[in-house]
Amino acid sequence: MLAKSVLRTVIADQFQELKGLNDLVTRTLFSTVFSYGGASALVVKGVRRCGKSTLLKQLMNAKFKDDFLYFNFDDERVGDFRADDFQPLMETLIESFGDKKNVFFDEIQNVDGWELFVNRMLRQGYHVFLTGSNANLLSKELGTHLTGRHNDLELYPFSFTEFLKAKNIEFPKNLLYTTEQKAQLVNNFLNYFKLGGMPEAVLYSNEAILTSILNDIILKDISQRYQIRKTNELKTVIRFLIANASNLVTYRSIAKNFELKSSNTVQKYLEYAEEAYLVFTVKKLDKKIKKFDKNPKKIYCIDNGIITKNTPTTNERNGALLENIIAVHLKRLGEEFYYYKGKNGSETDFVIPSKSAAIQVCYELNYGNKERELNGLIEAMTKTNAPTGLILTLEQEEEIKYKNRKITIKPAWQWLIENESEITKEQTK
């Protein structure tokens, strides 16, 4: 059991660190978090260092002032924290700050049995706010012991509009842009395109943090947590997955590429990376249920900066990086989406059946690719009954008719700004 003297020191240090967190950029999710007043635990999930603690701090300052208790379990000094340490932790927090009914816990999934403790806190009338960076551990334990007593939100790295806020770039709310404003937005989008939206990289121009974040995810969130012995093998596979963002992957092809004995190993590594919110996969739209999980999946990375700073990059990858940004934003919006591939080989990057929408992403439409991109989009529109099609590019803008179908061609940066407002809709489950 941890000594109270140790807990006191850790608590004091963490409160000091919390005060120093930069909270200048109000996240789009903040209004949803601020308005939450339920009796259940509010859980903010997402990749490490995406700003979960800062979001909690914004909530503390705006709504609770000094009326809260806080503890971060992602601290090496409490690496041996066990379930029976929760009682002395609460005693120490109350002795230090008084019995306040709003409690915030960062990365609580690091402790086995945490869900029973949280359940007890809820029964005793506390308002509980949690963060975590492992989807599987959180979901498994929340579903087992906190059924109906939690509401989940997912936080992502900065969206493009949050990136603009961080850079103090203003843009018109009516979406009418002058030539100068367009040029400024395109230049900033090109920066966002390569740098990504991890808060520390954006706010402090600290691109080295993008390598550190990836290493921490591999070593702390995956290797240590799942006791992976072949760490170098794990690193190799995960870097390969990141380098192939926006591409189709199969467990068997990756295992063969690295001469691994079993494709099951690749499957586990990919699942661990998904659980840590580093990557996610998108399935092929297929009405045949038997084939739904057997088809190749598309892999995407949670942040473009993690891709560009940790893998070899060339101009040939611009299309993949643009597609990755759109995929992440669709996830941010809470959409359920798929990729489409026709029998004749035609492809469409994203289809959203619930909205009868089809989206193609192309860095630049030109004579060599325009017909292919349009034909793929038309086929997906037909299959999903989409009334119009959308092609997102770097900066081309046009409305055309092709095979009697209306197609809108739009700059990706403009689409990202237009669709930011949808994130403010309640996403709790």
N, C-alpha and C positions, 0 to 999 in steps of 0.2 A: 504493500500500500504506500502511495506517495505521501511524504511528510507535508503537513500544512505549511511549514516554513518554505518549502520548495514551491508550493502552489501560490503562496503570497507573492513571492518574487516574480513568478511567471505572470501572474495576474497584473501586477504593477507594470511590468515591462510591456505587456500586451495592450493595456489601456494607453500607455504612452505612445506606442506604435500606432494604435488606432487613431489617436489625435493627429498624427502626422500624415495620415493617408490623404492624398490629393482627391478632393471631391468636387472639382470645378465642373466636370461634365455631367450634367443630369441625364441619366439614361432614359431611353424611351419607355422602358418598363417601370420607371419610378412611379408614375401615376397609378398603375395597377397595384404595386406594392403598398403605396401610401394609403390607398382606399380600402385595403383589406382589413376587415374587422371581425373575422370569424373566430370561433372558439377552437378551431383546429390549428395544427402547426402549419406555418407557411415555409415551404422548402424551396430554396433557390439553388438550382443545379447548373453545372457548366464546367468547361475545361478549366484547369488551374490557371490562375493569374488573369482571368478574363474580367475581373472587376466585381466579383460577388461581395467581398468584404467592404469595398467602397460603397456599393449599393446599400448594404446594411447600414453603413455609417450615415449615408444621406438620410435614410429613414430615421435613424436614431436622432439626428440633429433636427430634422423637420417635425417630427411627431412626438418624440419622447424626451428630448433635452437630456437631462441627467437621470431620468427615471428608467434605467435599464441596467442589466447585468450582462457581461460579455466574457466569452472564453473561446480561444482558438486552439483546437486539438492538433493542428499541423505545426507542432513545435517539438523539436528533438528532445527537449527537457522533460516532456511528458510522453515520450515514446512508449513507455511501459504502462501507460494509463489503462486501468481495467474497470469493469463495471462497478466494483465495490469502491472505486475512488470517486464516484459521482457524489456520494453523500458528503464526504469531507470537502469536495470542491464547492458544493452549494453552501456548506457551512462557512467556508472561507470567504466566498463572495459576499454572503450576507453580513458577516462580521466586518468586512471591509467597506461595504457600500449601503448596507441596510437591506431589508427584505422587499426588493422591488419586483413587480409582477411581470415585467417585460424582459425576457431572457433571449440572448442571441448566442448561438453556437456555430463557429466556423469548422468545417471539415469534420463533422461529428462521426461520419461513417468510419473513421479510423479506429473507433472503439467498439469491440464486440459487445453486444447487449445494450447499445445506446437507446434502441427503440423502446425498451421497457422503462428506462429512466424518463424518456420524453413523455411516455404515456402517463406516468405518475405525475409529472409536472403539470400536464394538461388537466388531470383530475383534481389537482390542488389549486386550479384557477390561474395558473401562469399563462401568459401569452408567449408562445414559443416561435422563434424564427431561426431557421437552420440554413446552412449552406453545405454543399457537398460536390465532389468532383468524380464520383463513381456511380454511374447510372444503375448498374446491376445491384450493387450492395444496397443502395438506397431503396430501389424498387422492391427488392426481395424483403427487406426488413419492414419497410413501410406497409407493404401489402400483408405481411404476416401479423403484425402487432398493432398497426395504426390504421387499419381499414376504416375509411370514412372519417379519419381524424387528421388528415393532412391535405394540403392543397399545394400543387407543384407548379413552379415556373422554371423555364430554362433561360439562362442568360448566355449570350454569345459575345464574342469580341465586338468592338465598335462596328456599328453599321456605317454606311457612308455618311449619313447625316450626322451621326454622333462624331465621326471623324472630322467633319467640317466644324462642328461645335468646338472640338478640342483644338482646332487650328484657328478658332475665332473667325471663321469665314461665314459671312452672312449670305443668304440667298433668298429670293422673293418667294413668299408663300403662295402667290397666285400662279407660280410656274411660268411666268412670262420673263424671259431672260434677254438682257441686252447682249450685244456682241462681246462686250468686255466681260460680262458675267459668265457667259458661256465659256470663254477662253479660260477664265479662272477656275471654273468648275471642272473642265476637262483636265487642266494641269493638276489639280488636286486629286482627281480620280486616278490619274496615272500614278501618282504617289501612293494612293491607297491600294491601287492594283498590285503594286510590288511590295509595299511595306506591310499591308494588312491592317488589322484593327486591334491588336493586343494593346491594352491601355498604356503599359509602361514603354512600349516601343514608340507609340504615337506621341504621348505627352512629354517624354524626356529624350526623344530621338535616340533611344537606347536599343539599337538593332541587335546588339549582342545578347539581349535578354531572350531573343527568339530561339537561339541555340540552347540557352540555359533551360528554357521552358520545356523544349523537346527532351532534353536529357533527363530532367526531373520526372517527366511523365513516364519515360521508358524505365528509369531506374526505381523511382519511388512508387509511382502509381501502378506499375505493371510488374516489374521484375521482383521487387521486394514483397509486394502484396500477394503475388501468386507463386512466389518462390521458384522463379525461373532460373535454372542452372546455366543454360546456354545463353548468357546475356548478349554476347556478340551476334549470335544467330538472330535473336530477337531484334536487336538494333538494325541488322541488315534487312530483315523482312519489313520492318516498320518504315525505314527510310525508302525502301522500294515502293511501298504503298503510297507514301506521300509524294514521291517523284512521279507516280502514275495517276495523280489526281485527275479526274474526269475521264479516265480510261476504264474499259471493261476488264475485270479480273476474275480468275477462277482459282480456287485453292490448288487444284492439280497443276496448273501452269506455273504458279509461283513455286510450288514444291519442286517441280522439275527444273526450273530455272536455277535454283540454289542447291539442287541435289539433296533435298531433304528426304528423309525416309518415308514420311507420311504427310499427306495433305491435311490430316487432322491437326497437325502441329500448326500449320498456316492458319487454319480455321480458328484455333484457340488464340493465336497472336492477334488476328484481326478482331476477334470478339473483345479481347482485352483492350485493344486500342479504341474500339467503339465505346466500351464502358467508361473509358477515361475521357470521352468526348473529343478525342484527337481526330478521329475520322468517322465517317458514316457511309453507309452504302445505300444505293438506290436500285430497286428491282425493275425488271422489265415488265411492262404492261402485258399481261397474258391472261386470257379468260380461262385457260385450262389450269385448274388448281394444282394438278400434279407437276406441271412444269414451272409453276410460279417460283418455287424456291430452288429449282435446279438450273435455271438459266444463269448465265454470267451476270454479275452485278457491276454497277458502276461505283467507283470509289471516289470519295471527296474528302478534302482536309478542312478542318474547322477554320483555318486562317491562311490567307495567301502568303503572309510574311513568313510563317513557319515553313512553307514550301520553298520560297525563293532563297531563304537564308540557310537552308539545310540540305538542299539538293542542287545539282548542276542545272542551270537555267539557260535557255536560248530563246531567241525571238520566235522560234517555231512553236514554243509552248504558250504563246500569248492567248491563243484560242482556248486552250485548256484552263488557263488561269482565269480568263473571263467567265467561262462556264462554271468554274469552282465558286466564284463570287456569287453568281446567281443561285446556285444550289444552296449555299449557306443562307442566303437571304430567304429563300423559300422555306427552309427549315425554321428560320427566325420568325417567319410569319405563321408558322404552325400548319403549313400546307401538307397534305398527303399527295405525293407526286411520284411519277415513274418515268422511265425512258421508254421510247417506242422504237421498235425495229420491225420493219415489214419483211415479208417473204422475199422480196426482190432486193433486199439489202439496204433499202432506204431507212434513214434514221431521223428521229426527232429527239432533242435533248431532254425536254420535259413535257409531260402531259399531266394535267390536273383534272381527273375525271369528275370530281364533285363540282367543278366550275366550268366543265366543258371547255377547257383552255389548253392550247398547245403553244409551246415556246421553243424557238430555235435560237441558239447562241452562236454568233459568228463574228470574230474580231473585225473582219472587213469583208463585206460582200464585193466580189469582183467577177469579171467575166469567166474566170476559171471555176468558180464554186457556186455562183448564184443559182443556176438551174438545179443543181443537186440539192442545195439547201431548201429551195422552194418546193421541189417535188416531195422531199421527205416531210416537210411541214404539211403540205396538202393531204398526204396520205394519213397522217396522224389526226388531222382535223376531221377527215371523213370518218375515221374509226371512233372518234370521241364526240362526234356531233358538235364540234367547235364552230361557232358561226364566223369567227375571225381568227386569224393567226398573227403571231407576234415574233419578230426577229429582233434580237438585241445585239447591237454592234458597239464598237468603241465610240463612234460619233456620227454615224450616218443616220439620216432621218428622212422618211418618205412614206407615203401611202400608195400602194399599188393594187391592181387587180391582176390575179394570175389564175387562169383556168376558172374564171367566174367566181373566184374567192377574194375577199378583202384581206390584204396583208398589210400590217403596220410594221414599219422598220423604225426602230427607235434607239437612241443612245442608251447604253446600260446605266450610265450615271443618272440620267433623267428618270428612268424606270425605278431605280432604287429610291430616289427622292420621293416620287409619286406614291410609292407603296410603303413608305415608312409609317404613315399614319395608321395603317392597319395593325401595326404591332401593338398599339395602345389598347386594342380590344382585349378583354379579359381572356387570359390563356390558362387560367387555373383549371385543374381537372377534378 
